C-alpha cells in the first residue's frame, strides 16, 4: 500500500473529512477481516471481533500521533480484540462450531490448488495460539505486513517473534502431512482414525503425527514439498463476503447517542455527521448507509459474470409455464403420455457395471453446469467411518465422494452407501483420483494387491451389478439429498467434500504422466440423460441400506 497516500487519507480523516474516513474503512477492513477470520477460523464471533476492532480504530483515530504507524496500530487493536474474546469465552463456548470455515473460504475465494490448498486446510489442525500467530505470518509472507508489525501486534521482540514463528511453522508442516495422509489411501490409517469424530484438534494432530512418522505409505509423497512461505508469497487477501455488514455507529447506537458518545471522545461535528447521516457514499464494493452501517454489496475482486448457460429442465431460469401458456398445441401431451416421458428423461439412465478405460486414454471434455455452491451438514469435509453416518447436501454444484476401503480390517461383502430423500436432481458426472479401486497398487503394503484388497488379507466384494468405484467419485446436485454410509460387511470409509467444476476437471486430467495409474473418466453428457448414481431414491427409508441398486427417481 502507498504509504504517502494513506498518510494523507488518515490525516484528512482525523480532521473530519467524511470521504477520507470512508476510504480508510473501505481500504483497511479487508486486512482486519483476514486477520480475525484466520485467527478464529471463521468462528461465529468473527463479525463481532472485526466490528469491535474497527469501532475502536474509528473511535480512537484522533489519538493516533503518527499516521505512518496506522497499520501497526490497527493490527495491534485486532490482536487485542482476539485475545479479549478468548478470555471472555468459557470452555463450552470455545467448542462452538465455525460459522463458515475460513480455511475452506480461503481455498474457494482465492481458488487455491495443490500445495497452496494443502497449507490452507492444514490451518484447522493448529492450536488457537498458533493460529493467531499464523494469521499475521500469512500476511507477512504475502507482503501485507512486516516482521516488525507482526512482533508489535503480538507484543514481543522481533527475536522472540522469529522463534515463535519457526515453532508454528514446524507444527504447520506436520499438519500439512496429516492433510496429505487423510487424502491418501493408507490402509493402516483407517484403524488409527476409527474413533475420530472428524474434527481437527491438537490431540489428534499428535496421534496422526506419530502414525506419519512410522508409516512408509503416508511418509512418501509424489511431489516435492514446497515450503509454506514460498507458496503464500503474493497471495491476495480473502475478499469480504457479500452481505458483510459493519456498523460504525458506535456499537449500533442511535444517531443521537452516537453523536454524544463520539463528541465526548473528541470527534468533530463534521465527522460525526458522516457517521450518523443516512446514506453517505458508494465506495469500491461497499456502501456506508443509514446509521453508519458499512455493507459490502460486491466482493472487491469479484469475477465477471459467467456467460449464460443453456438451461436444462433443472436450470430454473425459464419462467414458469403458467406465466406463458402454450396456445393450440397445449392439449397434445394429455393424449400422449409416452411423449411426456420422452421430454423428461431424468432418472432413466442409471450407471451399470463398466470396464476401466485404457490408462492413457484422456477423459472427454467435462460439460459446464451452473454452480452456486453446495452446503454440507458435515462441513467442508465430512468423514463417515461407521454404519449410519450421514451427511445432507444442499445447493447447486459439485460434490466429491472419496473412498477408503479397508478389507485388512474386515474383508467381505461391501454394502454400498445410498442417496436418500432426493429433492431435485443428482447426476454422476465423473470419476477420478488417478485410479479405480481395483487397479493394481505397485509396491502396496500389508497384503494389498489393489484398493479392494488382496489374497493375503481378503477382498472387498461388490454386490452383483454394482459399478466399480474409483478413488474419487464426482456428483452434480441441484437440490438436496442425504448420503448415508451403510457399512455392514467389509470395512470402509467415505469423505465428502463440496467441490467445483475446475477441481473436478483438474483431478480427472491427472494421468500417468504425473505418476498416476490412469486418467479419470467423464460420465456427464451435459443433459438430463446423464447418469444418476446407483442406490438413489427420493424416499427416506428407515434403513437406507435397503435402497435398491436401480432405484427409480
Secondary structure, DSSP 8 states (H G I E B T S, - for coil): --HHHHHHHHHHHHTT-HHHHHHHHHHHHHHHHHHHHHHTTTBTTHHHHHHHHHHHHHHTGGG-S-GGGHHHHHHHHHHHHHHHHHHH--HHHHT--BSS-HHHHHHHHHT--HHHHHHHHHGGGS-HHHHHHHHHHHHHHTTSS-HHHHHHHHTS-HHHHHHHHHHHHHHHHHHHHHHHHHTS--TTHHHHTTT--S---HHHHHHHHHHHHH-HHHH--SS----HHHHHTT-------TT-EEETTTTT--HHHHHHHHHHTT--HHHHHHHHSSS--EETTEEEEGGGEEEE-S-TT-----------TT---S--GGGG--SGGGGHHHH-HHHHHHH--TTS-B--------TT------------EEEETTTTSEEE-STT-EEEEEEEEEEEEEEEE-TTTS-EEE---EEEEEEEEEEEEEEEEEEETTSB-TT-STT-SBTTEETTTEEEEE-TT----EEEEEEEEEEEEEEE---SSS-EEEEEEEE-HHHHHHHHT--GGGT-S---EE---SSTTS-B-SSB-SS--SSGGG--TT---
